[in-house]
Amino acid sequence: MSTTVTSSRLAGFDEAALARFGFTEEDRRDARRVIERVIDDPDAIGQVERMAEALRAGVGAFDNPTDPYAVIEAAVRERADRQWGVGVLPMLALLASAEEVAAFHAGRGIDPEISRASLADLGQQAWVHRRTFDAFGLHTYGWMRVAWSGALYWLGRLQFNLTRWGADDGGDWVISTHIPESGPLTPEAVADSFGRARIFFARHFGDYPTRLFHCNSWLLDPQLVEVLPGTSNMVRFQQLWQLRGEGHQADGDAIFFVFRRRGEVDHESLPQDTTLQREIVAKLADGGHWYCWHGVIDQDQFPPVEPARTAQVEVGQA
Ligand SMILES: CC(C)(COP(=O)(O)OP(=O)(O)OC[C@H]1O[C@@H](n2cnc3c(N)ncnc32)[C@H](O)[C@@H]1OP(=O)(O)O)[C@@H](O)C(=O)NCCC(=O)NCCS
């Protein structure tokens, strides 16, 4: 494809189109401004085109999703991040290649609304970026490659992707579980999502048979159960999983997911409004750590739920 096609696709992202991709009003405004400037800059649009091509070529390759930014030399990436904002050019490459991902979804017979909701993780991630850095951007562009490979689906409360897990990731296919920040993690919503996922993947990805749900998350750290009440949604979520292997230290994840901060953080500066916020900081102040764990659930544990229609995803809201 040419830079002309990529430019014209980007120019087509008006308010309504960006809203469908989950962008908040503020991010829509910034996205449109940056698109106007990038399509007038031959160097920048050339980089966007290279990344978009890599993403298009990676659709359907669940085993090793393409990191769009990896096709750009490190020094050029750094310069681009300084000039346009962190991850802004890969964000545009994701937009410019979304059509191919949606076509892949359609080819698998996936409901257009589930397709749309799944791609709306892009706007969700831009929203997370703004909350973390108070700027327009996408520092989690590496994560987006999973969705753009066609492996990730947002089904109700949870997101799921097909991946291999175990034996250094050359193991069996599993349905891996992700928890976007979009409201409380109630047991009912969780059971509904697991039930939908069973039907969804069996129906649309019967050529990738799976038996287990998988999760790799700081939410599976058993230490959370020690500090949160038994009625907490996180505790009840964790109790569903059988842990596997060893935990690996993930203080940065706990800080990021609870406080939306990255890098060196002065713990004294963090808000202490909720039980979780207080407990996260107290453990670190005591010299303790938080850990990510892998866990599995036998899919039979959840009755299948016919995916009527995925509820409209509102960024940051249930
Ligand atoms: C997972 C998540 C939805 C759980 O929220 P929840 O359903 O409200 O959780 P709980 O019912 O267990 O909450 C227990 C306590 O922790 C607090 N809490 C939970 N998640 C919190 C968060 N991300 N930030 C601050 N406080 C939080 C609650 O307010 C409550 O405290 P309170 O009793 O003082 O009000 C929420 O933590 C979240 O959105 N996290 C970000 C996404 C994430 O971590 N994904 C996993 C990536 S690997």
Ligand as a Chemical Component Dictionary entry (heavy atoms), coordinates in Angstrom:
data_LIG
# 
_chem_comp.id                   LIG 
_chem_comp.type                 NON-POLYMER 
_chem_comp.pdbx_formal_charge   0 
_chem_comp.three_letter_code    LIG 
# 
loop_
_chem_comp_atom.comp_id 
_chem_comp_atom.atom_id 
_chem_comp_atom.alt_atom_id 
_chem_comp_atom.type_symbol 
_chem_comp_atom.charge 
_chem_comp_atom.model_Cartn_x 
_chem_comp_atom.model_Cartn_y 
_chem_comp_atom.model_Cartn_z 
_chem_comp_atom.pdbx_ordinal 
LIG C1  C1  C 0 -9.452  -4.800 38.684 1  
LIG C2  C2  C 0 -10.375 -3.680 39.159 2  
LIG C3  C3  C 0 -11.488 -3.457 38.159 3  
LIG C4  C4  C 0 -10.941 -4.081 40.523 4  
LIG O1  O1  O 0 -11.777 -3.053 40.995 5  
LIG P1  P1  P 0 -12.977 -3.369 42.039 6  
LIG O2  O2  O 0 -13.972 -4.277 41.404 7  
LIG O3  O3  O 0 -13.489 -2.068 42.548 8  
LIG O4  O4  O 0 -12.152 -4.133 43.174 9  
LIG P2  P2  P 0 -12.481 -4.489 44.691 10 
LIG O5  O5  O 0 -13.951 -4.639 44.932 11 
LIG O6  O6  O 0 -11.666 -5.689 44.994 12 
LIG O7  O7  O 0 -11.911 -3.249 45.514 13 
LIG C5  C5  C 0 -11.376 -3.419 46.823 14 
LIG C6  C6  C 0 -10.819 -2.117 47.306 15 
LIG O8  O8  O 0 -9.744  -1.685 46.461 16 
LIG C7  C7  C 0 -10.038 -0.434 45.835 17 
LIG N1  N1  N 0 -9.549  -0.502 44.454 18 
LIG C8  C8  C 0 -9.746  -1.508 43.575 19 
LIG N2  N2  N 0 -9.110  -1.244 42.415 20 
LIG C9  C9  C 0 -8.516  -0.058 42.570 21 
LIG C10 C10 C 0 -7.693  0.722  41.737 22 
LIG N3  N3  N 0 -7.344  0.315  40.493 23 
LIG N4  N4  N 0 -7.222  1.890  42.207 24 
LIG C11 C11 C 0 -7.512  2.286  43.454 25 
LIG N5  N5  N 0 -8.271  1.583  44.312 26 
LIG C12 C12 C 0 -8.775  0.422  43.874 27 
LIG C13 C13 C 0 -11.529 -0.294 45.928 28 
LIG O9  O9  O 0 -11.909 1.052  45.885 29 
LIG C14 C14 C 0 -11.801 -0.956 47.270 30 
LIG O10 O10 O 0 -11.360 -0.099 48.294 31 
LIG P3  P3  P 0 -12.411 0.575  49.338 32 
LIG O11 O11 O 0 -13.086 -0.601 49.989 33 
LIG O12 O12 O 0 -11.594 1.407  50.237 34 
LIG O13 O13 O 0 -13.344 1.366  48.467 35 
LIG C15 C15 C 0 -9.583  -2.352 39.320 36 
LIG O14 O14 O 0 -8.523  -2.579 40.197 37 
LIG C16 C16 C 0 -8.994  -1.849 38.002 38 
LIG O15 O15 O 0 -9.683  -1.241 37.202 39 
LIG N6  N6  N 0 -7.682  -2.072 37.803 40 
LIG C17 C17 C 0 -6.997  -1.632 36.594 41 
LIG C18 C18 C 0 -6.912  -2.725 35.555 42 
LIG C19 C19 C 0 -6.034  -3.882 35.988 43 
LIG O16 O16 O 0 -5.401  -3.866 37.031 44 
LIG N7  N7  N 0 -5.985  -4.902 35.117 45 
LIG C20 C20 C 0 -5.148  -6.038 35.314 46 
LIG C21 C21 C 0 -3.925  -5.850 34.486 47 
LIG S1  S1  S 0 -2.768  -7.211 34.592 48 
# 
loop_
_chem_comp_bond.comp_id 
_chem_comp_bond.atom_id_1 
_chem_comp_bond.atom_id_2 
_chem_comp_bond.value_order 
_chem_comp_bond.pdbx_ordinal 
LIG C1  C2  SING 1  
LIG C2  C3  SING 2  
LIG C2  C4  SING 3  
LIG C2  C15 SING 4  
LIG C4  O1  SING 5  
LIG O1  P1  SING 6  
LIG P1  O2  DOUB 7  
LIG P1  O3  SING 8  
LIG P1  O4  SING 9  
LIG O4  P2  SING 10 
LIG P2  O5  DOUB 11 
LIG P2  O6  SING 12 
LIG P2  O7  SING 13 
LIG O7  C5  SING 14 
LIG C5  C6  SING 15 
LIG C6  O8  SING 16 
LIG C6  C14 SING 17 
LIG O8  C7  SING 18 
LIG C7  N1  SING 19 
LIG C7  C13 SING 20 
LIG N1  C8  SING 21 
LIG N1  C12 SING 22 
LIG C8  N2  DOUB 23 
LIG N2  C9  SING 24 
LIG C9  C10 SING 25 
LIG C9  C12 DOUB 26 
LIG C10 N3  SING 27 
LIG C10 N4  DOUB 28 
LIG N4  C11 SING 29 
LIG C11 N5  DOUB 30 
LIG N5  C12 SING 31 
LIG C13 O9  SING 32 
LIG C13 C14 SING 33 
LIG C14 O10 SING 34 
LIG O10 P3  SING 35 
LIG P3  O11 DOUB 36 
LIG P3  O12 SING 37 
LIG P3  O13 SING 38 
LIG C15 O14 SING 39 
LIG C15 C16 SING 40 
LIG C16 O15 DOUB 41 
LIG C16 N6  SING 42 
LIG N6  C17 SING 43 
LIG C17 C18 SING 44 
LIG C18 C19 SING 45 
LIG C19 O16 DOUB 46 
LIG C19 N7  SING 47 
LIG N7  C20 SING 48 
LIG C20 C21 SING 49 
LIG C21 S1  SING 50 
# 
